[in-house]
Structure formats: structure tokens, C-alpha cells
Amino acid sequence: MTTPSPATAARVVAAPTPPARPGLHFTPPEGWLNDPNGLVYFEGEYHLFYQYHPHDRVWGPMHWGHAVSRDLCHWEHLPVALSPDEAGMCFSGSAIVDWHDASGLFDGEPGLLAFYTEHRVPPEDPDSLGQEPYIQAQCLAYSRDRGRSWQKYAGNPILESAELRDFRDPKVLWHAPSRRWVMALACGQTIRFYRSENLLDWTLASEFGDGQGAHTAHPWECPDLFELPVAGAGEDEPASRWVLVVGIGSSEENPFGSFTQYFVGHFDGERFHNDQPGETVLMMDEGRDFYAVQSWSDIPERDGRRLAIAWLNNWRYANQIPEAGWRGAMSFPRELSLVATPEGVRLRQAFAREWQALAAEPVRIAPGHRSLDRGRHVLVKDGARLAHGQLALTLAPGSRVSLDLQQGDDQALELVADDGGIAVRHRRRGENGVTEFDSHFPHDLAVGRLAGETVTLEWLVDDGSLELLLDDGRLAITQLSFAEPAGQPLALEVVTGECRVRALEYRPLTTGLAGR
């Protein structure tokens, strides 16, 4: 995470234009969307629940919105799954398939369980010391009809805390070696792990986080926990590792805003052990708009992928981004894997392969033998509104190149070749006349370094966003964008030195009608 510079790159927009609805990225039918919740696969459907305020376009009383898809590109909206009641709002959580009816709620058949945080604001407490008083507890809902209707469990809440104010976002998973259910729960500045045999009664097993990774004034939240094989692991190294994902929301002392970190280590069903020194901070995405990451549970073994999605926004300006009767979108789903590197085991990300079914014939540029010198070079003249691209680019020592991925003056990816490899920066401009947005949306970020002299880049461009994966997915940069990509060129500018395009493949995509 790098602190964004002041808004020196901002430009004034006379009047904000209502955004076009994305063609590939999920959006709500109307109202407000934030965190993805309850991602689960069951009977051929990917379920996507999300924090939802259907009655306004800013954050408010939280419901669980609901949609399903069979291909991660075309989504069908379903009725709201969970709504606030006298017990409180329905905050974030997770969902699983109770295959063997461990909960006893399904008469011996498989069914869907959703775990969520009940958030209740009691009457004003004179001892709250200026903090907003609230109480958080973990609750359960279940569905016997493939998620089409939901009932809140009569025994709610299933887990409470007398001493913790921030006690939320349960992620539930099955730990096969210990034959127990595990709940990872955000508890202030740590993650607690609870265990259960029946999904109803939970026992505290351990706590992780003190002195580990990044901490700000905002509590940790939105945990995820999963195991992945490690590509390139040595013979004396474990063949797999566990990944613990943790979100950190926006706070005044952190101008970057909300972000997602992760830890790689070992988990024995009770305790998580971090492989890295405690001060190491691993960012899941170096962009500013990839938050509240969650992965799908119960993906069939024959598929074998770990699929994840994130809220494509940042709490620094989320309530002020342009809207058109709806506000908020999700990233395109990603496939997660682990790879051994000289610095240790790291996450690698790829766009879920389902995008390929929407792809038109590619525009290709064969490996170049001619160097591109100073000046602007157009690689694709008229870009599509929705597209996928791949580029391999070699920079001569001392060269500086700026890439325009159909963003015009709104965004630029800058590559600078020096003695240590290639430094990567991202710049974004934009104002809409709202102070909170205008002060925090523009940035000039150092987002990473790459070894060698050749950059590999993959991207998805859509109305409202630009998602970048560099270095075969080891470096991710996800950004909101309010440029209009249709008809914009794909171009690069050689500012100093020279470069060579090794390969380019550009594919326009047909719309997935995401979230329609």
C-alpha cells in the first residue's frame, strides 16, 4: 500500500455524467451495493449475496441482496434474501452447503446456510465515550429451496461477545483434517477462530493478528480463509499453504482508504501461523478499488478453482461516486493460486476463464522487431466498450513508457526501467464537484516493482472500471474509472528511451448484461 499523493492530477468536470451500467461487472438493480457476502456454489448455480440498501443510493440499513449465475457473466436477480428487523441490520458473512445436515435443519437432506452479523444500535449509552454505540452478534439463516427463500434461525444469535464492540463478518468453512467446522471472525484488530461440530454451537480456538501485518485506526474485517497448492514448491517445502485474507476499512489517518491484505501460512484447524515476519504487509491488490474480498465455497472438486470477487470501490469516496439510480459494482471474478517466489509464497490472480465465452476474434500484433522511440503510438485505433487485452512489452534501460488502456486523460499506467528492474506507477484524475470525492479519488501511486526488462500485462476494461494483472498475475491493480472506453484508442507513449511490443492480443467482448 502506497499513500496517494495530493490531488495534483485532478481536472475539473463541469457536471458529473451518470455512469453507464457495466456490461460485465455485477451491479444492483437499483440502490446501493457494497461487500460481497455468502458466496456459495450449489446445484449448478453460483450464488452472490451482497450488502444492499434497496431504498437509497448511499449506505444505510443493510440487507442481503441476492443473484445467481451459471457462468459468472450473466446474473439473475432474486428477491432480497435477508432484511433488517427489530434485532438489527444484516451485516456481512458467508454461506455454505450443509451437505450432511450437521445443523439438523434439513431433515437429512443438503441445504444452504448463511452466517451473518446482526448489527444493532441500542438506545444511547451515556458510557459510550463518544463512540457510536452498537452491538454485534453472529446469526444464522437457512434455505431449503436452493436459496429462493430464507428463514432466520429461531435460536439466533448463535455467537455473542460481552467484551467486543467490533465482532463481525463470519467466514465458515469445513476443515477436513480435524473434521470440524471453522469460523474466522473479525474481532477488533484480530481474527478469532472458532470451532463447531454442528454449525450451531461454537467454541473459541485461537486468535491471530497482534503484531501481524497492517493495522490502522479501523478494525480488521471481512476475513476469508482457504488452502491452495503451491506452484513451484521445493521438494522439502509443503505442497500447499493456507491464505488468510483481511480487509481494513477507511480511517482519517489513512489517505489510501480501504484495502485488502493477506497472510500465507499454516492452519491446523485451530491456529493460523504466518510464514512471513510480522511486519510484512502483503497487498492482495495495489489498486484502490478492490475491497471486502470473498471466495466461493463448495466449488466442485472436478473444477478445483478458488474463485473470488471483491467490491469495486473504496470507503474514502464510495458514497460520492457518480450514480444512475444504482451505485456500486463488483470486480470480475478471479481465480486465485499460490506460487513460490524468491521473496516467499505469494498469491497469483487470473480473470475467471468464463470471460472467454464472450470474446470476439482477437486483434493481434506479432512479436516486434522494430523498437518504438519517443512519441505516442496507437496499437488499437477504436477500442470496444468492453474488452480483454494481453500485452508483453520490453523496455530498454532508462526508458519511461506511459500506457493508455482506453482511458484518455483519466488514467495512465507508467513503466520506468532502471537498474533494479521496472518501477510501476498508476495515475488517476477526476472530479465531480463533491469535496470528499474530489479530495480522495485522484491519485499518483507507486504500485510495485517488476524484475527484468519485460512486462506482461493482462486487463479487462468496462464502463466504470479497469482491472490490471501484471507479471503473470502476481501484481494486481484494480481501479474505478469514469472514462468512456468505447471508441477510445489503446496506445502507448514512449516518454524517454525506447521499447518493443513483444506481443499484443486484444479481444472485444460481448456484454454479459451483468446484474440485469
SVG drawing of the C-alpha trace seen along z (x, -y; Angstrom):
<svg xmlns="http://www.w3.org/2000/svg" viewBox="-39 -23 60 61">
<polyline fill="none" stroke="black" stroke-width="0.4" points="0.0,0.0 1.3,-3.4 -0.1,-6.7 -1.6,-8.6 -0.2,-12.0 -2.4,-15.1 -4.9,-15.6 -2.4,-17.4 -3.6,-15.4 -7.3,-16.3 -9.2,-18.0 -12.5,-19.8 -15.5,-18.2 -18.2,-20.7 -21.0,-18.4 -20.9,-14.7 -22.3,-12.4 -24.4,-9.5 -22.4,-6.3 -23.3,-3.7 -24.1,-0.3 -21.2,2.1 -21.5,4.8 -19.6,7.5 -19.3,6.3 -22.2,7.1 -24.3,4.1 -27.5,4.0 -30.9,3.4 -31.2,0.2 -30.0,-1.4 -26.7,-0.8 -24.2,2.1 -21.1,2.9 -19.4,6.0 -20.0,9.4 -21.4,11.9 -22.4,15.6 -20.6,16.8 -21.6,20.4 -22.0,22.9 -25.0,25.3 -26.7,27.4 -25.1,25.6 -25.5,22.1 -23.1,19.5 -24.8,17.6 -23.8,14.0 -25.2,12.2 -24.1,8.6 -24.6,5.8 -27.6,3.9 -29.7,0.8 -32.5,1.0 -34.2,-2.2 -31.3,-4.7 -28.0,-5.1 -25.9,-5.6 -25.0,-3.2 -27.9,-2.6 -29.9,0.2 -28.1,3.3 -30.0,6.1 -28.6,9.1 -29.2,8.7 -29.1,11.9 -28.3,13.0 -27.4,16.3 -25.4,17.2 -24.4,20.3 -21.4,18.8 -20.2,15.8 -21.1,13.4 -24.9,13.4 -26.6,12.8 -30.3,13.2 -31.5,11.0 -33.5,12.8 -35.6,11.3 -33.7,9.8 -32.6,12.8 -32.2,11.1 -33.8,7.9 -33.3,5.8 -35.8,6.4 -36.1,5.4 -33.0,7.5 -30.8,5.3 -29.3,4.9 -27.8,7.9 -24.1,7.2 -21.6,9.3 -21.0,13.0 -20.7,16.3 -22.7,19.2 -22.1,23.0 -23.8,26.1 -24.7,28.3 -24.3,31.5 -24.9,33.9 -27.4,31.9 -24.9,31.3 -27.2,28.4 -30.3,30.6 -32.3,28.1 -32.8,30.0 -34.4,33.4 -31.3,35.2 -31.0,33.5 -28.5,30.9 -29.4,27.3 -27.9,23.8 -26.8,22.0 -26.0,18.3 -24.0,16.9 -24.3,13.1 -23.6,10.4 -26.6,8.9 -25.8,5.2 -28.0,3.4 -27.8,-0.2 -29.3,-0.3 -30.6,-3.4 -27.9,-5.9 -25.4,-4.8 -24.0,-7.5 -20.9,-5.4 -20.1,-5.1 -17.4,-7.8 -18.3,-9.5 -18.3,-6.3 -21.4,-5.3 -22.9,-2.6 -23.7,0.7 -23.8,4.4 -22.8,7.1 -23.5,10.9 -23.4,13.8 -26.6,15.2 -27.8,18.0 -30.4,18.3 -31.2,21.3 -32.8,22.2 -34.5,25.5 -35.3,24.4 -31.9,23.7 -31.7,20.2 -35.1,18.9 -36.4,18.2 -34.7,17.8 -35.7,18.3 -33.7,16.8 -32.8,19.4 -35.1,19.3 -32.1,19.7 -30.3,16.6 -27.8,15.3 -25.6,18.3 -22.4,16.5 -22.2,13.3 -19.4,11.4 -19.7,9.5 -16.4,7.6 -16.0,6.9 -17.7,4.0 -16.4,4.9 -17.3,8.6 -18.3,9.4 -18.2,10.9 -18.2,14.7 -16.4,16.8 -17.4,20.5 -15.6,23.4 -15.1,27.2 -11.6,28.2 -11.3,31.8 -8.2,32.9 -9.7,32.1 -13.3,32.9 -14.6,29.7 -16.3,26.6 -14.3,23.4 -15.4,19.8 -13.0,17.0 -14.3,13.8 -13.1,10.2 -12.7,9.1 -11.3,5.6 -7.7,5.7 -7.5,9.5 -9.1,12.6 -10.5,15.2 -11.0,18.8 -14.0,20.8 -14.8,24.5 -18.0,26.4 -19.4,29.9 -23.0,28.9 -22.7,25.3 -24.8,24.1 -22.6,24.2 -19.2,22.5 -16.0,22.7 -13.1,20.2 -9.9,21.9 -7.3,19.1 -6.7,15.6 -4.3,14.1 -3.3,10.6 -1.4,8.9 1.9,7.6 1.0,9.1 0.6,7.2 -1.1,3.8 -3.2,2.1 -4.9,-1.3 -7.4,-3.0 -10.1,-1.0 -10.7,2.6 -10.0,5.6 -13.0,7.0 -14.2,9.3 -11.9,12.4 -11.5,15.3 -9.5,18.5 -8.7,21.2 -5.9,23.7 -4.2,23.7 -1.4,25.8 1.9,24.0 3.2,24.0 7.0,24.3 7.3,25.5 10.7,27.2 10.9,30.8 11.4,30.0 8.6,27.5 4.9,28.1 2.9,28.7 0.1,26.3 -0.3,23.3 -3.3,21.6 -4.2,18.0 -5.9,15.6 -7.5,12.6 -8.3,9.5 -9.9,6.2 -9.1,2.9 -11.7,0.1 -11.0,-3.6 -9.9,-5.9 -8.9,-9.5 -5.2,-8.9 -5.0,-6.7 -5.5,-8.6 -5.3,-5.4 -8.7,-4.4 -9.9,-0.8 -7.6,2.1 -7.2,5.8 -4.1,7.6 -3.4,11.3 -1.2,13.7 0.3,17.0 1.0,19.7 -0.2,22.9 -3.6,23.6 -4.2,26.8 -7.9,26.3 -7.3,24.2 -4.4,21.8 -3.0,19.8 0.8,19.4 2.1,16.7 5.1,17.7 6.3,14.1 7.8,11.8 5.1,10.0 5.9,6.6 5.5,7.9 2.4,6.5 1.1,8.4 -1.4,6.5 -3.9,8.5 -4.4,5.6 -2.3,2.5 -5.2,0.5 -7.6,-1.4 -10.9,0.3 -10.7,4.0 -12.2,4.5 -14.1,7.0 -12.7,9.9 -14.6,13.2 -14.3,16.6 -16.9,19.1 -17.4,22.2 -18.4,25.6 -16.9,25.3 -16.9,28.9 -13.7,30.9 -13.7,31.5 -13.5,27.7 -10.9,27.3 -10.6,23.5 -10.6,21.0 -12.8,18.2 -13.1,14.8 -14.7,11.5 -14.4,8.0 -16.4,4.8 -15.0,2.4 -14.9,-0.7 -13.2,-2.4 -14.8,-3.7 -12.9,-7.0 -15.3,-8.1 -17.8,-5.2 -20.9,-7.3 -19.9,-10.1 -19.1,-8.2 -21.4,-9.0 -24.7,-7.1 -27.6,-6.5 -30.3,-5.1 -27.8,-2.5 -24.3,-2.8 -21.6,-0.2 -20.2,2.8 -18.3,5.9 -14.9,6.9 -15.0,9.6 -14.4,13.0 -10.8,14.1 -9.1,17.5 -6.6,17.5 -3.4,19.6 -0.1,19.6 3.3,19.5 6.8,19.9 8.9,16.7 12.4,15.7 10.5,13.5 8.3,16.3 5.0,17.8 2.7,15.3 -0.8,15.1 -1.3,15.1 -4.5,14.0 -6.2,14.6 -9.5,13.5 -12.0,16.3 -11.9,18.1 -15.6,17.6 -14.9,14.3 -13.6,16.2 -17.1,17.3 -17.9,13.6 -14.8,12.9 -14.8,11.9 -11.9,12.6 -8.7,11.1 -6.7,8.2 -3.1,9.4 0.3,7.8 3.1,10.3 6.4,10.0 8.0,6.8 11.5,6.4 11.3,2.6 11.8,0.5 9.3,-2.2 11.1,-5.5 9.8,-8.7 6.3,-9.7 2.7,-8.3 2.0,-5.0 -1.6,-3.8 -1.9,0.0 -5.6,0.3 -7.4,-2.6 -11.0,-2.2 -11.4,-0.3 -14.5,1.6 -16.7,0.6 -15.9,4.0 -12.6,5.8 -9.8,8.1 -6.2,7.5 -2.8,9.0 0.5,7.3 4.2,8.1 6.5,5.1 10.3,4.9 11.8,1.6 15.3,0.5 17.4,-0.6 16.4,-4.1 13.2,-4.1 9.9,-5.5 6.6,-4.4 3.0,-5.5 0.2,-3.2 -3.3,-4.4 -5.7,-1.5 -8.7,-3.3 -8.7,-5.9 -7.8,-9.1 -6.7,-11.6 -8.4,-9.9 -5.8,-7.2 -2.3,-6.1 0.0,-3.2 3.6,-4.3 6.6,-1.9 10.1,-3.1 13.1,-0.8 16.0,-1.3 18.9,0.8 16.6,2.7 14.0,3.7 10.8,1.9 9.0,-0.5 5.2,-0.7 3.1,-3.8 -0.6,-4.5 -2.2,-7.9 -5.9,-8.7 -7.7,-12.0 -11.3,-13.1 -13.6,-15.4 -17.4,-15.5 -17.9,-18.6 -18.3,-16.7 -15.4,-17.5 -15.0,-14.1 -14.7,-12.6 -12.6,-15.3 -10.1,-15.2 -9.5,-11.4 -10.4,-9.9 -7.4,-11.3 -4.0,-9.8 -0.4,-9.2 0.7,-5.8 3.8,-3.8 2.3,-0.3 5.2,2.1 8.4,3.2 9.0,6.0 12.1,7.9 13.8,8.0 13.2,5.8 9.9,7.3 6.4,6.5 3.5,8.9 0.1,7.2 -3.5,8.6 -6.5,6.3 -10.3,6.0 -11.8,2.7 -15.5,2.0 -17.7,-1.0 -16.8,-2.0 -13.6,-0.1 -10.1,1.0 -8.7,4.2 -5.0,4.9 -2.9,8.0 0.9,7.7 3.7,10.2 1.5,13.2 -1.0,12.1 1.5,11.5 0.7,7.8 -3.0,6.7 -4.2,3.1 -8.0,2.5 -9.4,-0.9 -12.7,-2.6 -12.8,-4.6 -15.3,-7.0 -13.8,-7.3 -15.9,-6.2 -13.8,-3.4 -16.0,-2.8 -14.1,-4.3 -11.0,-5.2 -7.6,-4.0 -5.2,-1.6 -1.9,-3.5 1.5,-3.9 3.7,-6.9 7.4,-6.5 8.5,-9.4 12.2,-8.6 14.2,-5.8 12.6,-3.1 10.5,0.1 9.4,3.1 6.0,4.7 6.7,8.4 3.1,9.5 -0.4,8.0 -3.8,9.7 -6.9,7.5 -10.4,9.1 -13.7,7.1 -16.2,8.8 -20.0,9.1 -21.9,7.9 -22.7,10.2 -25.6,8.0 -24.2,8.3 -26.7,7.7 -29.6,7.0"/>
</svg>
